[in-house]
Amino acid sequence: MTTLSLPKHIAIVMDGNGRWAKKRFLSRISGHRAGVDIARRIVKHCVKRNIEVLSLFAFSSENWSRPENEVNYLMELFFTALENKFIQTLHEHHIQLRFIGDRTRFNTKLLSKIIEVEHLTCANKGMVLMIAVDYGGQWDICQAVRNMLQDVLSNRLSVEEITPEQISHRLSFADLPNPDLFIRTSGEIRISNFMLWQLAYAELYFTDTLWPDFDEQALDEALVHFSRRERRYGQSSAHSDNSLVRG
């Protein structure tokens, strides 16, 4: 594994908690709880593999339409997942924890906890762990366009200066590299409104494995797959920069 070219940034849609629970005649809540447990293991494994950024899609903008009791449980699960022992472990390993998404619908307790752990870990120089909660790629782009339009109206930016780079600079985590590897578990073959702009040149990896079963070995298999890909960024193979070729 140490000889492979690894991604700097891995983005994961953690899908399949409900189906995992159904196969075991358990409640969906049990599936979500198992999903949190495996997420913690994957975080630790990414640290071991020296991954710079790990992004986990925990709750999308569309997930608010789920049954109220499930949404309420997920919100409470997010809060308990941020309990002091786990956060302290992240802090001791120099992991910086960030949350991306629309925070306006969070209750006061959860929002305060998010701000607390972000403040605690903001100066850490190790892996960046990003949790996407109430996030959507379309929302992200819309926010960027709104900010850019305000700059135009305030004469800080001209229409002629609008470029893809100007949009990129206004998106979530603009200071970090875009994902190199996108992983989705559970057999669904779609991005589902996750980091639409930032995934433009990511390698896409889909697996039938349900999220609570996606262990360290499964992640290593995805990393091996990534290392075998030739990343051309829109160029032909003959003209691509050798420094961009992986595997």
PEJO-V324895 format. One record per run of one state. SS is the DSSP state (H for helix, E for strand, L for the rest). FROM is the first residue (numbers start at 1). LEN is the number of residues. If there is no record, write none. Layout:
ss = <SS/SS>
from = <FROM/FROM>
len = <LEN/LEN>
//
This chain:
ss = <L/E/L/H/L/H/L/E/H/L/H/L/H/L/E/L/H/L/E/L/H/L/H/L/H/L/E/L/E/L/H/L/H/L/H/L>
from = <1/9/14/17/24/28/49/53/61/66/68/82/84/93/96/101/108/122/128/136/137/154/159/162/164/169/181/185/203/207/211/214/216/228/242/245>
len = <8/5/3/7/4/21/4/8/5/2/14/2/9/3/5/7/14/6/8/1/17/5/3/2/5/12/4/18/4/4/3/2/12/14/3/3>
//
